[in-house]
Amino acid sequence: LSPERRLQGTRGQGLATYRELIGNLATKTRPEGGALTLILDRWISSVQAQAAQETGLQPGDPALSAAVDRKIVAVTSQISELVHGFEFATLLSKYYHAYIEQDDETRMKVIRWFRGEYALKREAKEALGVNIIITDDDWYDYLKLFAVFFRLAGYAGMMIMIDELVNIYKIPNSITRQYNYEKMLTMYNDTLQGKAKYLGIIMGATPQAVEDRRRGVYSYEALRSRLAEGKFSRPGARDMLAPVIRLEPLTAAEMLVLCDKLAAMHAGLYGYSQSVTDEDLAEFIKIEFSRVGADSNITPREVIRDFIELLDLMYQHPEMKLADLLASEEFTYTKSEAVSDDAATAFAEFTL
């Protein structure tokens, strides 16, 4: 999310979020995004293969085309029963026939519609004969339709991942914030009550953006009562099946493993022999976690930034050694006399 992309808006912010989600649609074979066309084409190919296997007919046989048409209708009829499903199914059928007839222009028009790129109903009517477009108000309904379609196309379902929920927390207008939280409540209720089949939603936010009773998610009482933590969870024993999952900070030992993998990746990227030893890594992590309050406040971003800088310097100046850089005055300012008992224990664990 961003100031231009929200769950609900009056100037296209919700539709912008939908476009971003569809544009980033990914599968195992297309992890970089833009997988909508691939999924549609594979769906048609799989339906053709199933029809050929069931009937024993060869490609090009009119009877096979009729069998494929019946299977396509069977899929689209299941979707047409849902909200906005009739238009969605009509466009799936148009895409199928354009695919069969090798009409690339019509295929691209349908893809444009699925991506929410038509701004006016008149444009969609002229291009595809449907008198409806995806808007700020109903974009979430189409995500539910996509989830059902993907299931029918052979996938387990669809997982939506939305980060930077803090952008809703930052909205200055309280009414606009409430509308966005209301959309979150709709998503929560739909998934909990089975109205959003085969759809999972993960949202990322800071603790303040969730728990602030004045502007955060918990400022919307209906959400707070559903999402608030119960009385029994505690650090080290969190309920990972709850609607809100608190991410525990990485421990010193976990950060050590992360830096070890980063060192290997850095050496592979720039094509040199890795010279960082386990002792060097342990000393680096020890210094990083020796900062005052580091055991609870340090973030992977800070550690990664410092570590990559060290690796870059060693790559650009081969005569430098990590141990020398760690002992330099420029880096040792981060050292602290006060190290918590937990941090000291962690150091002892991974330096043995």
Secondary structure as UniProt FT lines:
FT   TURN            3..4
FT   HELIX           13..23
FT   TURN            28..29
FT   TURN            31..32
FT   HELIX           36..55
FT   TURN            59..60
FT   HELIX           62..80
FT   TURN            83..84
FT   HELIX           85..100
FT   TURN            101..102
FT   HELIX           104..114
FT   TURN            115..116
FT   HELIX           121..128
FT   TURN            136..138
FT   HELIX           139..152
FT   TURN            153..154
FT   STRAND          158..162
FT   HELIX           166..169
FT   HELIX           174..193
FT   TURN            197..198
FT   STRAND          199..203
FT   HELIX           207..211
FT   TURN            213..215
FT   HELIX           217..219
FT   HELIX           221..227
FT   TURN            235..236
FT   TURN            240..241
FT   HELIX           252..270
FT   HELIX           278..288
FT   TURN            289..290
FT   TURN            292..293
FT   HELIX           294..297
FT   HELIX           300..316
FT   TURN            318..319
FT   HELIX           322..327
FT   HELIX           329..332
FT   TURN            333..334
FT   HELIX           341..351
//
